[in-house]
Amino acid sequence: MNLDKFRGTCIQAVNYFGIEPQKRQAIEECAELIQAICKDLRGKEHNVEEEMADVFIMLEQLTHIYDNDKIEKFKEEKINKLQKLL
């Protein structure tokens, strides 16, 4: 997938639908991913990959709503912590 197209479409979605509706959509997509993973853990048919795609799209939109510098700082801290555990 073209990264510029991906990011541009996500920015357009935030601008078109608005910040609060996209925050609510992100909550819904995360809940659907949780449900799909639970089905997988129970050995049932699931759509984890589809729900992951939805969550990735919503996460990209959230990076245009929240402070991306803070997000990057926390990502670095958390990946360093994970690296130490490995």
PyMOL Python script that loads the backbone (N, CA, C, O; Angstrom):
from pymol import cmd

cmd.read_pdbstr("""\
ATOM      1  N   MET A   1       0.838  -1.185   0.000  1.00  0.00           N
ATOM      2  CA  MET A   1       0.000   0.000   0.000  1.00  0.00           C
ATOM      3  C   MET A   1       0.878   1.241   0.000  1.00  0.00           C
ATOM      4  O   MET A   1       1.927   1.275   0.643  1.00  0.00           O
ATOM      5  N   ASN A   2       0.447   2.231  -0.710  1.00  0.00           N
ATOM      6  CA  ASN A   2       1.147   3.499  -0.766  1.00  0.00           C
ATOM      7  C   ASN A   2       0.943   4.247   0.551  1.00  0.00           C
ATOM      8  O   ASN A   2      -0.186   4.567   0.925  1.00  0.00           O
ATOM      9  N   LEU A   3       2.050   4.521   1.251  1.00  0.00           N
ATOM     10  CA  LEU A   3       1.978   5.149   2.577  1.00  0.00           C
ATOM     11  C   LEU A   3       1.398   6.554   2.513  1.00  0.00           C
ATOM     12  O   LEU A   3       0.630   6.949   3.390  1.00  0.00           O
ATOM     13  N   ASP A   4       1.756   7.310   1.484  1.00  0.00           N
ATOM     14  CA  ASP A   4       1.215   8.667   1.358  1.00  0.00           C
ATOM     15  C   ASP A   4      -0.297   8.646   1.159  1.00  0.00           C
ATOM     16  O   ASP A   4      -1.016   9.470   1.725  1.00  0.00           O
ATOM     17  N   LYS A   5      -0.776   7.695   0.347  1.00  0.00           N
ATOM     18  CA  LYS A   5      -2.217   7.555   0.125  1.00  0.00           C
ATOM     19  C   LYS A   5      -2.909   7.169   1.429  1.00  0.00           C
ATOM     20  O   LYS A   5      -3.961   7.710   1.768  1.00  0.00           O
ATOM     21  N   PHE A   6      -2.309   6.229   2.156  1.00  0.00           N
ATOM     22  CA  PHE A   6      -2.849   5.771   3.442  1.00  0.00           C
ATOM     23  C   PHE A   6      -2.982   6.937   4.414  1.00  0.00           C
ATOM     24  O   PHE A   6      -4.054   7.172   4.972  1.00  0.00           O
ATOM     25  N   ARG A   7      -1.896   7.656   4.609  1.00  0.00           N
ATOM     26  CA  ARG A   7      -1.911   8.788   5.550  1.00  0.00           C
ATOM     27  C   ARG A   7      -2.857   9.889   5.097  1.00  0.00           C
ATOM     28  O   ARG A   7      -3.604  10.447   5.901  1.00  0.00           O
ATOM     29  N   GLY A   8      -2.821  10.194   3.818  1.00  0.00           N
ATOM     30  CA  GLY A   8      -3.686  11.245   3.292  1.00  0.00           C
ATOM     31  C   GLY A   8      -5.158  10.924   3.471  1.00  0.00           C
ATOM     32  O   GLY A   8      -5.953  11.791   3.834  1.00  0.00           O
ATOM     33  N   THR A   9      -5.516   9.676   3.216  1.00  0.00           N
ATOM     34  CA  THR A   9      -6.914   9.265   3.381  1.00  0.00           C
ATOM     35  C   THR A   9      -7.325   9.330   4.839  1.00  0.00           C
ATOM     36  O   THR A   9      -8.452   9.717   5.148  1.00  0.00           O
ATOM     37  N   CYS A  10      -6.426   8.957   5.738  1.00  0.00           N
ATOM     38  CA  CYS A  10      -6.735   9.024   7.175  1.00  0.00           C
ATOM     39  C   CYS A  10      -6.933  10.465   7.630  1.00  0.00           C
ATOM     40  O   CYS A  10      -7.833  10.749   8.422  1.00  0.00           O
ATOM     41  N   ILE A  11      -6.101  11.371   7.137  1.00  0.00           N
ATOM     42  CA  ILE A  11      -6.267  12.795   7.466  1.00  0.00           C
ATOM     43  C   ILE A  11      -7.604  13.300   6.927  1.00  0.00           C
ATOM     44  O   ILE A  11      -8.325  14.023   7.615  1.00  0.00           O
ATOM     45  N   GLN A  12      -7.926  12.917   5.704  1.00  0.00           N
ATOM     46  CA  GLN A  12      -9.200  13.329   5.114  1.00  0.00           C
ATOM     47  C   GLN A  12     -10.377  12.818   5.941  1.00  0.00           C
ATOM     48  O   GLN A  12     -11.364  13.530   6.124  1.00  0.00           O
ATOM     49  N   ALA A  13     -10.277  11.591   6.437  1.00  0.00           N
ATOM     50  CA  ALA A  13     -11.365  11.015   7.237  1.00  0.00           C
ATOM     51  C   ALA A  13     -11.584  11.817   8.511  1.00  0.00           C
ATOM     52  O   ALA A  13     -12.726  12.089   8.880  1.00  0.00           O
ATOM     53  N   VAL A  14     -10.501  12.199   9.189  1.00  0.00           N
ATOM     54  CA  VAL A  14     -10.631  13.008  10.410  1.00  0.00           C
ATOM     55  C   VAL A  14     -11.265  14.343  10.080  1.00  0.00           C
ATOM     56  O   VAL A  14     -12.149  14.810  10.798  1.00  0.00           O
ATOM     57  N   ASN A  15     -10.818  14.961   8.995  1.00  0.00           N
ATOM     58  CA  ASN A  15     -11.370  16.262   8.610  1.00  0.00           C
ATOM     59  C   ASN A  15     -12.837  16.154   8.183  1.00  0.00           C
ATOM     60  O   ASN A  15     -13.635  17.043   8.478  1.00  0.00           O
ATOM     61  N   TYR A  16     -13.187  15.083   7.498  1.00  0.00           N
ATOM     62  CA  TYR A  16     -14.547  14.915   6.982  1.00  0.00           C
ATOM     63  C   TYR A  16     -15.539  14.533   8.079  1.00  0.00           C
ATOM     64  O   TYR A  16     -16.598  15.146   8.208  1.00  0.00           O
ATOM     65  N   PHE A  17     -15.187  13.513   8.870  1.00  0.00           N
ATOM     66  CA  PHE A  17     -16.115  13.004   9.888  1.00  0.00           C
ATOM     67  C   PHE A  17     -16.021  13.768  11.202  1.00  0.00           C
ATOM     68  O   PHE A  17     -16.997  13.825  11.950  1.00  0.00           O
ATOM     69  N   GLY A  18     -14.873  14.350  11.496  1.00  0.00           N
ATOM     70  CA  GLY A  18     -14.683  15.093  12.733  1.00  0.00           C
ATOM     71  C   GLY A  18     -13.930  14.287  13.776  1.00  0.00           C
ATOM     72  O   GLY A  18     -13.857  13.060  13.708  1.00  0.00           O
ATOM     73  N   ILE A  19     -13.381  14.992  14.728  1.00  0.00           N
ATOM     74  CA  ILE A  19     -12.525  14.373  15.748  1.00  0.00           C
ATOM     75  C   ILE A  19     -13.318  13.445  16.662  1.00  0.00           C
ATOM     76  O   ILE A  19     -12.951  12.281  16.821  1.00  0.00           O
ATOM     77  N   GLU A  20     -14.382  13.930  17.257  1.00  0.00           N
ATOM     78  CA  GLU A  20     -15.125  13.096  18.205  1.00  0.00           C
ATOM     79  C   GLU A  20     -15.697  11.833  17.554  1.00  0.00           C
ATOM     80  O   GLU A  20     -15.571  10.753  18.130  1.00  0.00           O
ATOM     81  N   PRO A  21     -16.317  11.929  16.384  1.00  0.00           N
ATOM     82  CA  PRO A  21     -16.808  10.696  15.759  1.00  0.00           C
ATOM     83  C   PRO A  21     -15.696   9.688  15.460  1.00  0.00           C
ATOM     84  O   PRO A  21     -15.912   8.481  15.563  1.00  0.00           O
ATOM     85  N   GLN A  22     -14.522  10.169  15.095  1.00  0.00           N
ATOM     86  CA  GLN A  22     -13.435   9.239  14.798  1.00  0.00           C
ATOM     87  C   GLN A  22     -12.861   8.626  16.073  1.00  0.00           C
ATOM     88  O   GLN A  22     -12.392   7.488  16.051  1.00  0.00           O
ATOM     89  N   LYS A  23     -12.891   9.350  17.161  1.00  0.00           N
ATOM     90  CA  LYS A  23     -12.500   8.757  18.446  1.00  0.00           C
ATOM     91  C   LYS A  23     -13.466   7.634  18.812  1.00  0.00           C
ATOM     92  O   LYS A  23     -13.047   6.568  19.263  1.00  0.00           O
ATOM     93  N   ARG A  24     -14.748   7.878  18.618  1.00  0.00           N
ATOM     94  CA  ARG A  24     -15.755   6.845  18.896  1.00  0.00           C
ATOM     95  C   ARG A  24     -15.579   5.640  17.970  1.00  0.00           C
ATOM     96  O   ARG A  24     -15.740   4.495  18.395  1.00  0.00           O
ATOM     97  N   GLN A  25     -15.251   5.902  16.715  1.00  0.00           N
ATOM     98  CA  GLN A  25     -15.030   4.814  15.762  1.00  0.00           C
ATOM     99  C   GLN A  25     -13.813   3.992  16.171  1.00  0.00           C
ATOM    100  O   GLN A  25     -13.813   2.768  16.038  1.00  0.00           O
ATOM    101  N   ALA A  26     -12.781   4.661  16.665  1.00  0.00           N
ATOM    102  CA  ALA A  26     -11.585   3.950  17.132  1.00  0.00           C
ATOM    103  C   ALA A  26     -11.930   3.016  18.290  1.00  0.00           C
ATOM    104  O   ALA A  26     -11.443   1.887  18.349  1.00  0.00           O
ATOM    105  N   ILE A  27     -12.760   3.484  19.198  1.00  0.00           N
ATOM    106  CA  ILE A  27     -13.199   2.644  20.316  1.00  0.00           C
ATOM    107  C   ILE A  27     -13.924   1.414  19.788  1.00  0.00           C
ATOM    108  O   ILE A  27     -13.664   0.295  20.233  1.00  0.00           O
ATOM    109  N   GLU A  28     -14.824   1.619  18.848  1.00  0.00           N
ATOM    110  CA  GLU A  28     -15.600   0.513  18.281  1.00  0.00           C
ATOM    111  C   GLU A  28     -14.692  -0.501  17.587  1.00  0.00           C
ATOM    112  O   GLU A  28     -14.859  -1.710  17.754  1.00  0.00           O
ATOM    113  N   GLU A  29     -13.736  -0.003  16.813  1.00  0.00           N
ATOM    114  CA  GLU A  29     -12.840  -0.912  16.092  1.00  0.00           C
ATOM    115  C   GLU A  29     -11.952  -1.703  17.056  1.00  0.00           C
ATOM    116  O   GLU A  29     -11.687  -2.883  16.826  1.00  0.00           O
ATOM    117  N   CYS A  30     -11.498  -1.067  18.121  1.00  0.00           N
ATOM    118  CA  CYS A  30     -10.694  -1.783  19.128  1.00  0.00           C
ATOM    119  C   CYS A  30     -11.525  -2.872  19.805  1.00  0.00           C
ATOM    120  O   CYS A  30     -11.031  -3.972  20.053  1.00  0.00           O
ATOM    121  N   ALA A  31     -12.768  -2.567  20.096  1.00  0.00           N
ATOM    122  CA  ALA A  31     -13.657  -3.553  20.716  1.00  0.00           C
ATOM    123  C   ALA A  31     -13.884  -4.743  19.784  1.00  0.00           C
ATOM    124  O   ALA A  31     -13.918  -5.890  20.231  1.00  0.00           O
ATOM    125  N   GLU A  32     -14.037  -4.465  18.491  1.00  0.00           N
ATOM    126  CA  GLU A  32     -14.226  -5.551  17.532  1.00  0.00           C
ATOM    127  C   GLU A  32     -12.978  -6.423  17.426  1.00  0.00           C
ATOM    128  O   GLU A  32     -13.084  -7.636  17.248  1.00  0.00           O
ATOM    129  N   LEU A  33     -11.805  -5.818  17.532  1.00  0.00           N
ATOM    130  CA  LEU A  33     -10.564  -6.594  17.525  1.00  0.00           C
ATOM    131  C   LEU A  33     -10.476  -7.476  18.761  1.00  0.00           C
ATOM    132  O   LEU A  33     -10.093  -8.643  18.669  1.00  0.00           O
ATOM    133  N   ILE A  34     -10.825  -6.929  19.907  1.00  0.00           N
ATOM    134  CA  ILE A  34     -10.830  -7.721  21.138  1.00  0.00           C
ATOM    135  C   ILE A  34     -11.748  -8.928  20.986  1.00  0.00           C
ATOM    136  O   ILE A  34     -11.381 -10.046  21.348  1.00  0.00           O
ATOM    137  N   GLN A  35     -12.919  -8.699  20.459  1.00  0.00           N
ATOM    138  CA  GLN A  35     -13.888  -9.782  20.265  1.00  0.00           C
ATOM    139  C   GLN A  35     -13.347 -10.844  19.302  1.00  0.00           C
ATOM    140  O   GLN A  35     -13.514 -12.040  19.540  1.00  0.00           O
ATOM    141  N   ALA A  36     -12.708 -10.415  18.230  1.00  0.00           N
ATOM    142  CA  ALA A  36     -12.166 -11.362  17.252  1.00  0.00           C
ATOM    143  C   ALA A  36     -11.039 -12.198  17.861  1.00  0.00           C
ATOM    144  O   ALA A  36     -10.958 -13.401  17.608  1.00  0.00           O
ATOM    145  N   ILE A  37     -10.171 -11.575  18.658  1.00  0.00           N
ATOM    146  CA  ILE A  37      -9.091 -12.324  19.307  1.00  0.00           C
ATOM    147  C   ILE A  37      -9.665 -13.330  20.293  1.00  0.00           C
ATOM    148  O   ILE A  37      -9.169 -14.452  20.389  1.00  0.00           O
ATOM    149  N   CYS A  38     -10.697 -12.945  21.024  1.00  0.00           N
ATOM    150  CA  CYS A  38     -11.349 -13.878  21.957  1.00  0.00           C
ATOM    151  C   CYS A  38     -11.909 -15.087  21.214  1.00  0.00           C
ATOM    152  O   CYS A  38     -11.781 -16.218  21.682  1.00  0.00           O
ATOM    153  N   LYS A  39     -12.528 -14.853  20.062  1.00  0.00           N
ATOM    154  CA  LYS A  39     -13.042 -15.973  19.261  1.00  0.00           C
ATOM    155  C   LYS A  39     -11.898 -16.889  18.837  1.00  0.00           C
ATOM    156  O   LYS A  39     -12.024 -18.112  18.902  1.00  0.00           O
ATOM    157  N   ASP A  40     -10.795 -16.309  18.410  1.00  0.00           N
ATOM    158  CA  ASP A  40      -9.633 -17.097  18.001  1.00  0.00           C
ATOM    159  C   ASP A  40      -9.118 -17.947  19.168  1.00  0.00           C
ATOM    160  O   ASP A  40      -8.808 -19.125  18.988  1.00  0.00           O
ATOM    161  N   LEU A  41      -9.028 -17.358  20.347  1.00  0.00           N
ATOM    162  CA  LEU A  41      -8.542 -18.089  21.523  1.00  0.00           C
ATOM    163  C   LEU A  41      -9.470 -19.239  21.905  1.00  0.00           C
ATOM    164  O   LEU A  41      -9.032 -20.232  22.484  1.00  0.00           O
ATOM    165  N   ARG A  42     -10.750 -19.099  21.579  1.00  0.00           N
ATOM    166  CA  ARG A  42     -11.709 -20.180  21.850  1.00  0.00           C
ATOM    167  C   ARG A  42     -11.769 -21.192  20.710  1.00  0.00           C
ATOM    168  O   ARG A  42     -12.551 -22.142  20.755  1.00  0.00           O
ATOM    169  N   GLY A  43     -10.934 -20.981  19.682  1.00  0.00           N
ATOM    170  CA  GLY A  43     -10.898 -21.906  18.566  1.00  0.00           C
ATOM    171  C   GLY A  43     -12.038 -21.741  17.589  1.00  0.00           C
ATOM    172  O   GLY A  43     -12.334 -22.649  16.811  1.00  0.00           O
ATOM    173  N   LYS A  44     -12.682 -20.586  17.625  1.00  0.00           N
ATOM    174  CA  LYS A  44     -13.809 -20.331  16.721  1.00  0.00           C
ATOM    175  C   LYS A  44     -13.334 -19.548  15.500  1.00  0.00           C
ATOM    176  O   LYS A  44     -12.242 -18.978  15.485  1.00  0.00           O
ATOM    177  N   GLU A  45     -14.189 -19.538  14.480  1.00  0.00           N
ATOM    178  CA  GLU A  45     -13.886 -18.752  13.291  1.00  0.00           C
ATOM    179  C   GLU A  45     -13.769 -17.288  13.690  1.00  0.00           C
ATOM    180  O   GLU A  45     -14.564 -16.779  14.481  1.00  0.00           O
ATOM    181  N   HIS A  46     -12.764 -16.618  13.130  1.00  0.00           N
ATOM    182  CA  HIS A  46     -12.507 -15.225  13.526  1.00  0.00           C
ATOM    183  C   HIS A  46     -12.118 -14.394  12.310  1.00  0.00           C
ATOM    184  O   HIS A  46     -11.876 -14.917  11.223  1.00  0.00           O
ATOM    185  N   ASN A  47     -12.066 -13.104  12.525  1.00  0.00           N
ATOM    186  CA  ASN A  47     -11.617 -12.168  11.498  1.00  0.00           C
ATOM    187  C   ASN A  47     -10.590 -11.200  12.094  1.00  0.00           C
ATOM    188  O   ASN A  47     -10.664  -9.987  11.896  1.00  0.00           O
ATOM    189  N   VAL A  48      -9.635 -11.770  12.827  1.00  0.00           N
ATOM    190  CA  VAL A  48      -8.627 -10.956  13.515  1.00  0.00           C
ATOM    191  C   VAL A  48      -7.882 -10.056  12.533  1.00  0.00           C
ATOM    192  O   VAL A  48      -7.680  -8.873  12.809  1.00  0.00           O
ATOM    193  N   GLU A  49      -7.478 -10.598  11.404  1.00  0.00           N
ATOM    194  CA  GLU A  49      -6.694  -9.803  10.455  1.00  0.00           C
ATOM    195  C   GLU A  49      -7.471  -8.599   9.937  1.00  0.00           C
ATOM    196  O   GLU A  49      -6.920  -7.505   9.816  1.00  0.00           O
ATOM    197  N   GLU A  50      -8.736  -8.800   9.634  1.00  0.00           N
ATOM    198  CA  GLU A  50      -9.574  -7.686   9.167  1.00  0.00           C
ATOM    199  C   GLU A  50      -9.709  -6.624  10.245  1.00  0.00           C
ATOM    200  O   GLU A  50      -9.600  -5.429   9.971  1.00  0.00           O
ATOM    201  N   GLU A  51      -9.947  -7.067  11.470  1.00  0.00           N
ATOM    202  CA  GLU A  51     -10.113  -6.115  12.571  1.00  0.00           C
ATOM    203  C   GLU A  51      -8.803  -5.398  12.875  1.00  0.00           C
ATOM    204  O   GLU A  51      -8.807  -4.226  13.250  1.00  0.00           O
ATOM    205  N   MET A  52      -7.677  -6.102  12.715  1.00  0.00           N
ATOM    206  CA  MET A  52      -6.380  -5.447  12.887  1.00  0.00           C
ATOM    207  C   MET A  52      -6.202  -4.325  11.869  1.00  0.00           C
ATOM    208  O   MET A  52      -5.713  -3.247  12.204  1.00  0.00           O
ATOM    209  N   ALA A  53      -6.604  -4.585  10.619  1.00  0.00           N
ATOM    210  CA  ALA A  53      -6.510  -3.553   9.581  1.00  0.00           C
ATOM    211  C   ALA A  53      -7.335  -2.334   9.961  1.00  0.00           C
ATOM    212  O   ALA A  53      -6.885  -1.199   9.810  1.00  0.00           O
ATOM    213  N   ASP A  54      -8.553  -2.577  10.460  1.00  0.00           N
ATOM    214  CA  ASP A  54      -9.410  -1.461  10.895  1.00  0.00           C
ATOM    215  C   ASP A  54      -8.752  -0.663  12.014  1.00  0.00           C
ATOM    216  O   ASP A  54      -8.790   0.567  12.011  1.00  0.00           O
ATOM    217  N   VAL A  55      -8.152  -1.364  12.966  1.00  0.00           N
ATOM    218  CA  VAL A  55      -7.509  -0.681  14.099  1.00  0.00           C
ATOM    219  C   VAL A  55      -6.280   0.100  13.629  1.00  0.00           C
ATOM    220  O   VAL A  55      -6.053   1.220  14.087  1.00  0.00           O
ATOM    221  N   PHE A  56      -5.483  -0.475  12.721  1.00  0.00           N
ATOM    222  CA  PHE A  56      -4.332   0.264  12.188  1.00  0.00           C
ATOM    223  C   PHE A  56      -4.782   1.566  11.530  1.00  0.00           C
ATOM    224  O   PHE A  56      -4.147   2.605  11.707  1.00  0.00           O
ATOM    225  N   ILE A  57      -5.866   1.510  10.780  1.00  0.00           N
ATOM    226  CA  ILE A  57      -6.386   2.708  10.119  1.00  0.00           C
ATOM    227  C   ILE A  57      -6.830   3.738  11.151  1.00  0.00           C
ATOM    228  O   ILE A  57      -6.557   4.930  11.005  1.00  0.00           O
ATOM    229  N   MET A  58      -7.511   3.278  12.187  1.00  0.00           N
ATOM    230  CA  MET A  58      -7.972   4.211  13.223  1.00  0.00           C
ATOM    231  C   MET A  58      -6.790   4.765  14.020  1.00  0.00           C
ATOM    232  O   MET A  58      -6.803   5.935  14.404  1.00  0.00           O
ATOM    233  N   LEU A  59      -5.776   3.947  14.273  1.00  0.00           N
ATOM    234  CA  LEU A  59      -4.592   4.444  14.979  1.00  0.00           C
ATOM    235  C   LEU A  59      -3.909   5.546  14.178  1.00  0.00           C
ATOM    236  O   LEU A  59      -3.454   6.540  14.743  1.00  0.00           O
ATOM    237  N   GLU A  60      -3.839   5.369  12.873  1.00  0.00           N
ATOM    238  CA  GLU A  60      -3.251   6.420  12.033  1.00  0.00           C
ATOM    239  C   GLU A  60      -4.069   7.699  12.150  1.00  0.00           C
ATOM    240  O   GLU A  60      -3.508   8.792  12.223  1.00  0.00           O
ATOM    241  N   GLN A  61      -5.386   7.569  12.169  1.00  0.00           N
ATOM    242  CA  GLN A  61      -6.230   8.765  12.323  1.00  0.00           C
ATOM    243  C   GLN A  61      -5.988   9.421  13.679  1.00  0.00           C
ATOM    244  O   GLN A  61      -5.937  10.646  13.779  1.00  0.00           O
ATOM    245  N   LEU A  62      -5.842   8.615  14.706  1.00  0.00           N
ATOM    246  CA  LEU A  62      -5.606   9.164  16.047  1.00  0.00           C
ATOM    247  C   LEU A  62      -4.277   9.910  16.126  1.00  0.00           C
ATOM    248  O   LEU A  62      -4.140  10.843  16.917  1.00  0.00           O
ATOM    249  N   THR A  63      -3.287   9.506  15.307  1.00  0.00           N
ATOM    250  CA  THR A  63      -2.009  10.232  15.320  1.00  0.00           C
ATOM    251  C   THR A  63      -2.162  11.646  14.764  1.00  0.00           C
ATOM    252  O   THR A  63      -1.294  12.495  14.967  1.00  0.00           O
ATOM    253  N   HIS A  64      -3.257  11.894  14.068  1.00  0.00           N
ATOM    254  CA  HIS A  64      -3.522  13.238  13.547  1.00  0.00           C
ATOM    255  C   HIS A  64      -4.465  14.021  14.464  1.00  0.00           C
ATOM    256  O   HIS A  64      -4.804  15.172  14.191  1.00  0.00           O
ATOM    257  N   ILE A  65      -4.872  13.383  15.540  1.00  0.00           N
ATOM    258  CA  ILE A  65      -5.729  14.024  16.540  1.00  0.00           C
ATOM    259  C   ILE A  65      -4.914  14.349  17.793  1.00  0.00           C
ATOM    260  O   ILE A  65      -5.052  15.424  18.377  1.00  0.00           O
ATOM    261  N   TYR A  66      -4.073  13.412  18.190  1.00  0.00           N
ATOM    262  CA  TYR A  66      -3.287  13.563  19.423  1.00  0.00           C
ATOM    263  C   TYR A  66      -1.857  13.990  19.105  1.00  0.00           C
ATOM    264  O   TYR A  66      -1.450  14.033  17.944  1.00  0.00           O
ATOM    265  N   ASP A  67      -1.109  14.302  20.150  1.00  0.00           N
ATOM    266  CA  ASP A  67       0.264  14.808  20.041  1.00  0.00           C
ATOM    267  C   ASP A  67       1.204  13.693  19.583  1.00  0.00           C
ATOM    268  O   ASP A  67       1.565  12.813  20.365  1.00  0.00           O
ATOM    269  N   ASN A  68       1.592  13.742  18.321  1.00  0.00           N
ATOM    270  CA  ASN A  68       2.421  12.692  17.748  1.00  0.00           C
ATOM    271  C   ASN A  68       3.807  12.649  18.377  1.00  0.00           C
ATOM    272  O   ASN A  68       4.405  11.576  18.460  1.00  0.00           O
ATOM    273  N   ASP A  69       4.333  13.788  18.823  1.00  0.00           N
ATOM    274  CA  ASP A  69       5.641  13.785  19.494  1.00  0.00           C
ATOM    275  C   ASP A  69       5.572  12.968  20.784  1.00  0.00           C
ATOM    276  O   ASP A  69       6.492  12.208  21.088  1.00  0.00           O
ATOM    277  N   LYS A  70       4.489  13.122  21.541  1.00  0.00           N
ATOM    278  CA  LYS A  70       4.313  12.333  22.761  1.00  0.00           C
ATOM    279  C   LYS A  70       4.172  10.855  22.427  1.00  0.00           C
ATOM    280  O   LYS A  70       4.739  10.001  23.109  1.00  0.00           O
ATOM    281  N   ILE A  71       3.415  10.554  21.376  1.00  0.00           N
ATOM    282  CA  ILE A  71       3.224   9.163  20.967  1.00  0.00           C
ATOM    283  C   ILE A  71       4.571   8.535  20.651  1.00  0.00           C
ATOM    284  O   ILE A  71       4.863   7.434  21.118  1.00  0.00           O
ATOM    285  N   GLU A  72       5.396   9.216  19.866  1.00  0.00           N
ATOM    286  CA  GLU A  72       6.711   8.689  19.487  1.00  0.00           C
ATOM    287  C   GLU A  72       7.607   8.502  20.704  1.00  0.00           C
ATOM    288  O   GLU A  72       8.351   7.525  20.787  1.00  0.00           O
ATOM    289  N   LYS A  73       7.537   9.434  21.647  1.00  0.00           N
ATOM    290  CA  LYS A  73       8.331   9.327  22.876  1.00  0.00           C
ATOM    291  C   LYS A  73       7.932   8.078  23.660  1.00  0.00           C
ATOM    292  O   LYS A  73       8.789   7.312  24.101  1.00  0.00           O
ATOM    293  N   PHE A  74       6.631   7.882  23.830  1.00  0.00           N
ATOM    294  CA  PHE A  74       6.154   6.711  24.567  1.00  0.00           C
ATOM    295  C   PHE A  74       6.478   5.412  23.830  1.00  0.00           C
ATOM    296  O   PHE A  74       6.823   4.410  24.457  1.00  0.00           O
ATOM    297  N   LYS A  75       6.367   5.428  22.510  1.00  0.00           N
ATOM    298  CA  LYS A  75       6.709   4.231  21.735  1.00  0.00           C
ATOM    299  C   LYS A  75       8.167   3.852  21.956  1.00  0.00           C
ATOM    300  O   LYS A  75       8.489   2.679  22.151  1.00  0.00           O
ATOM    301  N   GLU A  76       9.038   4.842  21.926  1.00  0.00           N
ATOM    302  CA  GLU A  76      10.465   4.571  22.129  1.00  0.00           C
ATOM    303  C   GLU A  76      10.718   4.027  23.533  1.00  0.00           C
ATOM    304  O   GLU A  76      11.460   3.059  23.701  1.00  0.00           O
ATOM    305  N   GLU A  77      10.105   4.644  24.536  1.00  0.00           N
ATOM    306  CA  GLU A  77      10.272   4.166  25.912  1.00  0.00           C
ATOM    307  C   GLU A  77       9.792   2.723  26.055  1.00  0.00           C
ATOM    308  O   GLU A  77      10.462   1.893  26.669  1.00  0.00           O
ATOM    309  N   LYS A  78       8.643   2.442  25.491  1.00  0.00           N
ATOM    310  CA  LYS A  78       8.038   1.117  25.651  1.00  0.00           C
ATOM    311  C   LYS A  78       8.778   0.045  24.856  1.00  0.00           C
ATOM    312  O   LYS A  78       8.882  -1.095  25.309  1.00  0.00           O
ATOM    313  N   ILE A  79       9.296   0.397  23.673  1.00  0.00           N
ATOM    314  CA  ILE A  79      10.055  -0.585  22.912  1.00  0.00           C
ATOM    315  C   ILE A  79      11.388  -0.861  23.601  1.00  0.00           C
ATOM    316  O   ILE A  79      11.875  -1.991  23.577  1.00  0.00           O
ATOM    317  N   ASN A  80      11.981   0.162  24.214  1.00  0.00           N
ATOM    318  CA  ASN A  80      13.215  -0.055  24.971  1.00  0.00           C
ATOM    319  C   ASN A  80      12.976  -0.963  26.168  1.00  0.00           C
ATOM    320  O   ASN A  80      13.797  -1.829  26.469  1.00  0.00           O
ATOM    321  N   LYS A  81      11.860  -0.769  26.848  1.00  0.00           N
ATOM    322  CA  LYS A  81      11.508  -1.613  27.980  1.00  0.00           C
ATOM    323  C   LYS A  81      11.295  -3.067  27.523  1.00  0.00           C
ATOM    324  O   LYS A  81      11.749  -4.005  28.178  1.00  0.00           O
ATOM    325  N   LEU A  82      10.601  -3.236  26.392  1.00  0.00           N
ATOM    326  CA  LEU A  82      10.368  -4.560  25.849  1.00  0.00           C
ATOM    327  C   LEU A  82      11.690  -5.220  25.452  1.00  0.00           C
ATOM    328  O   LEU A  82      11.906  -6.406  25.700  1.00  0.00           O
ATOM    329  N   GLN A  83      12.547  -4.450  24.847  1.00  0.00           N
ATOM    330  CA  GLN A  83      13.848  -4.969  24.419  1.00  0.00           C
ATOM    331  C   GLN A  83      14.638  -5.489  25.611  1.00  0.00           C
ATOM    332  O   GLN A  83      15.309  -6.516  25.505  1.00  0.00           O
ATOM    333  N   LYS A  84      14.571  -4.798  26.736  1.00  0.00           N
ATOM    334  CA  LYS A  84      15.275  -5.239  27.941  1.00  0.00           C
ATOM    335  C   LYS A  84      14.717  -6.543  28.474  1.00  0.00           C
ATOM    336  O   LYS A  84      15.447  -7.343  29.059  1.00  0.00           O
ATOM    337  N   LEU A  85      13.423  -6.762  28.273  1.00  0.00           N
ATOM    338  CA  LEU A  85      12.800  -7.995  28.739  1.00  0.00           C
ATOM    339  C   LEU A  85      13.171  -9.208  27.885  1.00  0.00           C
ATOM    340  O   LEU A  85      13.076 -10.348  28.339  1.00  0.00           O
ATOM    341  N   LEU A  86      13.589  -8.956  26.662  1.00  0.00           N
ATOM    342  CA  LEU A  86      13.876 -10.054  25.724  1.00  0.00           C
ATOM    343  C   LEU A  86      15.285 -10.606  25.880  1.00  0.00           C
ATOM    344  O   LEU A  86      15.669 -11.529  25.162  1.00  0.00           O
TER     345      LEU A  86
END
""", "prot")
cmd.dss("prot")
cmd.show_as("cartoon", "prot")
cmd.util.cbc("prot")
cmd.orient("prot")
